[in-house]
């Protein structure tokens, strides 16, 4: 896998993670159906936020590492 394909995959993962976090926040704060579900609704919104965090945070660190490595390699040439 090339660097550009890996960076595209990581950016996609970050985008999906952020969308899941925002969906979880929306469900928790503004959706009446989830509120009516009680504990199950809270679990659903919390799982959206948890999976969103799991997708976005580690990939951000790895993507930053790849970009810094690419920049140092280009400066050394």
N, C-alpha and C positions, 0 to 999 in steps of 0.2 A: 504494500500500500504506500502510495506516495505521500509526501508531507501535505500537499494541497488537499488530497482526498481525506486525510486524517483530520486536518483542520476543519474541513467542511462537516465531517461527521461530528466533531466536538462542538462546533457552533450550532448544529442542529440539535444536539443533545441539550445544550444550554437553553436554547429557545423553547424546547419542549418542557424542560424543567421550570422555566419561568412561567410558561402558560399554565402548568399544573399548580404552581404556587398561587397564581392569581385566581384560578378556578376554585381552589380550596378556600381562599379568602372570601370570594364572592359567595360560595355556598354557605359558609359559616355566618357571614354578616347580613346578607341580603335575600337569601332564598327561603321562602316560607315553608316550602315542602320539606326541606332538610330540617328546619326547626320543628316541624310537626312530627318528624320521625323520632325525635328524642335522641337517645344515646347513639342509635345507629346513624343518625344524620351527622352527629359530631364525629363519629369514627370515619365516616365517608369523607368529610371535609378535611379531617386530620390526615388521612391517608393520602389525599391529593397533595397536601402541603409536604408531607414526608417524602413521597416519591419525587416531587419537584425539587426538594432540597438535595436528595440523593443524586439526582441527575445533573443539577446545575453546579454545585460547589466543587466536587472533585474535578470535573472537566474544566472548570475555570482555572484551577491551579495548574493542571496539565497543559492546557492551551497556553497559559502564560509562560510556562517553562519552555515549550516548543518555540514560541515567538522570540523569547530572549536568546535561546540557543541559535536560532536562525540569524538574529541580528549580530551576535558576536562572531558567528562564522563569516558573515558578509563583511564585517569590519576588519577581520584578520586577512582577508584576501586582497 
